[in-house]
């Protein structure tokens, strides 16, 4: 857990989790981790493995990450945590074998007000999708598979 002062003198949000993990990701666990008595809002996001993609049925997904992925997710968290009004932030992305319904990405933020919490979570998800060096291998029922650079 880290806490620092932001560029404009406001307290930077606590980063309670910013990691790549092979273990399960739970929005409820992340929400508990970012809880703060001064927060008026906690917002969470679970990015789930779905059973289809572009009209094709999907059986499972395997996520692989570049060795720098842990550092990248920490930088993303630090960028988001510098915002005023944010109290705490947690971001976790899975690697390895996932099945339909598993959470691949979890984000939680607590903030003074709902607008800051919603914006932090939304922007964290978009930055992870844009910057994180993660590849997914989707497996289809016909035995084929497809790689894509996508968190």
C-alpha positions as CSV (number, residue, x, y, z in Angstrom):
1,X,0.0,0.0,0.0
2,X,1.4,3.4,-1.0
3,X,0.4,6.9,-0.2
4,X,2.0,10.1,-1.4
5,X,1.2,13.7,-2.2
6,X,0.0,14.6,-5.6
7,X,1.3,17.4,-7.9
8,X,-1.2,20.0,-6.7
9,X,-0.6,19.3,-3.0
10,X,-3.6,17.0,-2.4
11,X,-3.1,13.6,-0.9
12,X,-2.6,10.9,-3.5
13,X,-4.9,8.0,-3.2
14,X,-3.6,4.8,-1.5
15,X,-2.8,2.2,-4.0
16,X,-3.8,-1.0,-2.2
17,X,-3.2,-3.4,-5.1
18,X,-1.7,-3.0,-8.6
19,X,-0.7,-6.4,-9.8
20,X,-0.7,-9.2,-12.3
21,X,-1.8,-12.4,-10.7
22,X,-2.5,-16.0,-11.5
23,X,-5.0,-16.2,-8.6
24,X,-8.6,-15.3,-8.7
25,X,-9.7,-11.6,-8.9
26,X,-12.8,-10.6,-6.9
27,X,-14.5,-7.2,-7.1
28,X,-15.9,-7.7,-3.6
29,X,-12.3,-8.3,-2.2
30,X,-11.1,-5.2,-4.1
31,X,-14.0,-3.2,-2.7
32,X,-13.1,-4.2,0.8
33,X,-9.4,-3.3,0.2
34,X,-10.2,0.2,-1.0
35,X,-12.8,0.9,1.8
36,X,-12.2,4.3,3.5
37,X,-14.2,6.0,6.2
38,X,-13.9,9.3,4.4
39,X,-15.2,8.0,1.1
40,X,-18.7,8.7,-0.1
41,X,-18.5,6.2,-2.9
42,X,-16.9,2.8,-3.8
43,X,-17.1,1.7,-7.5
44,X,-15.9,-1.6,-8.8
45,X,-15.5,-3.3,-12.2
46,X,-15.2,-7.0,-13.1
47,X,-14.0,-7.8,-16.6
48,X,-15.4,-11.3,-17.2
49,X,-14.5,-14.0,-19.7
50,X,-17.5,-14.3,-21.9
51,X,-18.7,-17.3,-24.0
52,X,-18.4,-15.5,-27.3
53,X,-16.4,-13.1,-29.4
54,X,-17.2,-11.6,-32.8
55,X,-20.1,-14.1,-33.2
56,X,-17.9,-17.2,-32.3
57,X,-18.4,-19.4,-29.3
58,X,-15.4,-19.3,-26.9
59,X,-14.5,-22.2,-24.6
60,X,-11.7,-20.7,-22.6
61,X,-8.9,-18.0,-22.6
62,X,-5.3,-18.1,-21.6
63,X,-3.7,-14.7,-20.8
64,X,0.1,-14.2,-21.1
65,X,1.9,-11.1,-20.0
66,X,5.2,-9.4,-20.9
67,X,7.6,-9.4,-17.9
68,X,7.1,-5.6,-17.7
69,X,3.4,-5.9,-17.1
70,X,3.7,-5.6,-13.4
71,X,5.5,-2.3,-13.7
72,X,3.1,-1.0,-16.3
73,X,0.0,-1.8,-14.1
74,X,1.8,0.0,-11.2
75,X,2.3,3.1,-13.4
76,X,-1.3,3.0,-14.5
77,X,-2.4,2.9,-10.8
78,X,0.0,5.7,-9.9
79,X,-1.4,7.9,-12.7
80,X,-5.0,7.4,-11.6
81,X,-4.2,7.7,-7.9
82,X,-2.8,11.2,-8.4
83,X,-6.4,12.5,-9.0
84,X,-8.0,14.8,-6.4
85,X,-10.9,13.3,-4.4
86,X,-9.8,9.7,-4.8
87,X,-9.1,7.8,-1.6
88,X,-7.9,4.4,-2.6
89,X,-7.4,2.3,-5.8
90,X,-6.9,-1.4,-6.6
91,X,-6.2,-2.9,-10.0
92,X,-5.6,-6.6,-10.6
93,X,-5.3,-8.5,-13.9
94,X,-5.2,-12.3,-14.2
95,X,-2.8,-14.4,-16.2
96,X,-2.9,-18.1,-17.0
97,X,-5.9,-20.3,-17.9
98,X,-9.4,-18.8,-17.4
99,X,-12.8,-20.3,-18.0
100,X,-16.1,-18.7,-19.0
101,X,-17.3,-16.5,-16.1
102,X,-13.9,-15.9,-14.5
103,X,-12.9,-12.3,-13.8
104,X,-9.9,-11.4,-15.9
105,X,-9.6,-7.8,-14.7
106,X,-10.8,-6.2,-11.4
107,X,-10.7,-2.5,-10.5
108,X,-12.0,-0.8,-7.4
109,X,-11.8,2.9,-6.3
110,X,-13.1,4.8,-3.3
111,X,-13.5,8.5,-3.5
112,X,-15.0,11.5,-1.8
113,X,-17.9,11.5,-4.4
114,X,-19.3,9.1,-7.0
115,X,-18.1,11.1,-10.0
116,X,-14.5,10.7,-9.0
117,X,-14.9,7.0,-8.2
118,X,-16.7,6.2,-11.5
119,X,-14.2,8.2,-13.6
120,X,-11.2,6.5,-11.9
121,X,-12.5,3.0,-12.5
122,X,-13.5,3.8,-16.1
123,X,-10.2,5.4,-16.9
124,X,-8.2,2.6,-15.2
125,X,-10.0,0.0,-17.3
126,X,-9.3,2.0,-20.5
127,X,-5.7,2.6,-19.6
128,X,-5.2,-1.1,-18.9
129,X,-6.7,-2.0,-22.2
130,X,-4.5,0.6,-24.0
131,X,-1.2,0.2,-22.2
132,X,-0.9,-3.2,-20.5
133,X,1.3,-5.7,-22.5
134,X,-1.1,-8.7,-22.2
135,X,-2.1,-11.2,-24.9
136,X,-5.0,-13.5,-24.8
137,X,-5.4,-16.9,-26.6
138,X,-9.0,-17.7,-27.1
139,X,-9.9,-21.3,-27.6
140,X,-12.9,-22.2,-29.7
141,X,-15.1,-25.3,-29.7
142,X,-13.9,-26.4,-33.1
143,X,-10.4,-26.8,-31.7
144,X,-8.9,-23.6,-33.2
145,X,-7.4,-20.8,-31.2
146,X,-6.7,-17.1,-31.8
147,X,-4.1,-14.8,-30.2
148,X,-4.8,-11.1,-29.8
149,X,-3.1,-8.2,-28.0
150,X,-5.9,-7.3,-25.7
151,X,-6.2,-6.9,-21.9
